[in-house]
Amino acid sequence: MRADSSHRANRLLAALEPEDFASLEPHLELVHLQRRQVLYETGGTIRFAYFPHDMVISLVAVMHDCSSAEMSVYGPEGVAGLLAAAVANQSFGRYIAQMAGSASRISLDKMFRLMRERPRIQAMVRHFAEATMARVLQSVACNALHSVEARSCRFILTIYYRINQDTLALTHEFLAERLGVQRTTVSAVMSKLQAKGLIKQAKGGIIVTDPVGLEAEACECYGRVRDILERLLPYAPSER
């Protein structure tokens, strides 16, 4: 596979005009990330922006007692690290790969220079920033108002449509960390979803068997976030 076609596995990069992508491509590096690989710790200096291809990167808040909860997630429709670096050049939390996969990365100094030189690149990043902010704010309401089961369905669907795979490397422990709940709570929810025929539990993950059924069980936040993504990021994957 040619390097440029590999980079275009990220839909934000693929949506760029040919001349804009051509200006970025020489500065992009193809990297392979391991499952649960930490890219940046809280307060760490962000040096690279990552454009996921077939995986997702979570931004996680880590407390003093080592408990954690997800603040944002970045998949093949976007870029991780760029928005935080534009404000303070320091990580708001821990950036961690949710699963093994590939990504394109670029140094921040080169990315910011190209954004200044290429208005269309800057505009696309701005739209992504707006979509990310809307998604984060909706998640705040979701975490406060909706059940763990509904939130679990929303989370699973989000990952499922981003990477377009039935088998997801999402363990009960990992889901509990992302949702900010106890592992036993997640185990009970996964058993319930399996009994309904929506998923199958497998070693080291789950298999999505009925995405339409999962959507029916998910809270309204899933549809709202989907509509925001379709409006601001028309190149993003369709989530029904």
Buried (B, 14 or more C-beta within 10 A) or exposed (E): EEEBEBBBBBBBBBBBEEEBBEBBBEBBEBBEBEBBBEBBEBEBEBBBBBBBBBBBBBBBBBEEEEEBBBBBBBBBBBBBBBBBBBEEEEBBBBBBBBBBBBBBBBBBEBBBEBBEEBEEBBEBBEBBBBBBEBBBEBBEEBBEEBEBBBBBBBBBBBBBBBBEBEBBBBBBEBBBBBBBBEBEBBBBBBEBBBEBEBBBBEEEBBEBBBBEBBBEBBBBBBBBBBEBBBEBBEBBBEBE
